[in-house]
Amino acid sequence: MAKIKVLLETQPSHTQHEGFGAFEAAVASETSALDQALPDLDLVAGLGVEPGENFVPVPMFSAPQEGGGGAAEPLSTLREFAIPETNPDIAATSVVLPVEVDPTKLAELREREGVRVWASSRLHLYADERSPGEPGSDAEAAAFDLARSFTGLDCRPFRPGATIDTIRALLGVTRPWQDGFRGQNVVVGIIDEGVNGQVYPVSGGFTRPGATLQPGAAPITSHGSMCAADILVAAPAARLYDYPFLGRPDSGGALTMFQAVLEQRRLDGTPHLTNNSYGFTGVPRQELAPGHEIWDLDHPLHRKVREVVASGAAAFFAAGNCGAQCPSGNCRSTGIGPGLSVHASNSLLEVITVAAVNSRQERVGYSSQGPGMFEPQKPDFASYTHLFGNFGPGRPAGVPAPPRSPFDSGTSAATPVAAGVAALLLSAFPGLGPAELREALLAGLVNPTGKPWDPDYGRGIVNAAASYSFLLRKP
């Protein structure tokens, strides 16, 4: 029987007082990574547990919140990482080991003292799956009526894609650009399958000796390259860090990348934002999935995301592509529609969750709908998708073969557009923390529904000009 991937959380051994140093040593050498974890693996001896592919023990700096928790002090320490100076190492509260285990031993493993077992579930990119031959060209986009549609709906075969200039006009980037702000001095971390550094300004990220995926090495047709193009719509002077976790497309891989982000922030206060255009496409039965990311708010991935946000880096997450009207083809029935399609880290209170509209400000029918499964009022707001950013005629990746979209699509595209707006604001107001950045984005929203919050649109549609004006007026 094939082994399954899980995450084991243990108390750190006596050699792991320096959490970041131990992580860095593990990344630098696969041998040292295994040696470092051997005392912890002794806890599960006899159960057929083996280190997983790309095995790296990940230190945790926040404990589960059960019974009141104890995470306040470590998270407070992480706030010091917002400054562009190297901070001291800190001790880990626990260590998470990505391993593989025989499923017949899983129940026994869960009973083993000193070990907690968490799911390490497969993640999916949130780019929409399209049918062959659907229309879309720059010429068609030029004829758009840009008047707001007031909660219209766009479903297959979808309206044509929009040009970058059209999206920039809708975002209102002219004023901050005229004032000299274009995202300069801001670093956005892209946690994805990798970014093409030949075309996009990749200047750092996660690197490991011998790894197949290195920062900037992905093909131009990659999902991460699409995200890079869409960040640069509003913030063309921003720099990008590449965290290619989808070499291992599960929550263990994402956990490692968020730890790499946290380590970089400890060293120099960057990246300032992260973009996350991935998630789950179905909801397992709770009784059959103990420790699953969708059900357990204490899962290490969620705790690590909160650690990164606590360190001063806002995290943008795609709402997902499982909206009721025209869900993506990889969505399972258990995860489609209101209350079922925004979940796991994408529904954390601490993150910014982004839905999708087209350039007519119509909701795209695959955009996942709230309420969120952790925080009810998710998504936070909507952003623009279906644009000629990386894909399309004359674009770096050209026109992809069916069934891929002939333009950037999905909440995967809407999220980096919003993250680019955030990078633009941070270049003008570099002292903004995640809470102040969220406040500014929410204050500038266009609200087509007139409701304080809507399960389809969130609180409205992102607008850089209005958010910039709000910050200019704010004392």
GITABEL-V756460 format. One record per run of one state. SS is the DSSP state (A for helix, B for strand, O for the rest). FROM is the first residue (numbers start at 1). TO is the last residue. If there is no record, write none. Layout:
# GITABEL-V756460
ss-><SS;SS>
from-><FROM;FROM>
to-><TO;TO>
This chain:
# GITABEL-V756460
ss-><O;B;O;A;O;A;O;B;O;B;O;A;O;A;O;B;O;A;O;B;O;B;O;B;O;A;O;B;O;B;O;A;O;A;O;B;O;B;O;B;O;B;O;A;O;B;O;A;O;B;A;O;B;O;B;O;A;O;A;O;B;O;A;O;A;O;B;O;B;O;B;O;B;O;B;O;A;O;A;O;B;O;B;O;B;O;B;O;A;O>
from-><1;4;11;19;29;30;45;50;52;58;61;66;69;72;83;94;102;103;112;115;120;122;123;124;126;138;142;153;155;162;163;164;172;174;179;187;192;196;197;202;206;217;218;223;235;239;244;245;249;250;251;269;273;277;278;280;286;289;300;311;314;319;333;336;344;348;352;358;363;365;381;385;387;388;408;409;411;429;434;444;446;447;454;455;458;459;461;462;464;474>
to-><3;10;18;28;29;44;49;51;57;60;65;68;71;82;93;101;102;111;114;119;121;122;123;125;137;141;152;154;161;162;163;171;173;178;186;191;195;196;201;205;216;217;222;234;238;243;244;248;249;250;268;272;276;277;279;285;288;299;310;313;318;332;335;343;347;351;357;362;364;380;384;386;387;407;408;410;428;433;443;445;446;453;454;457;458;460;461;463;473;475>
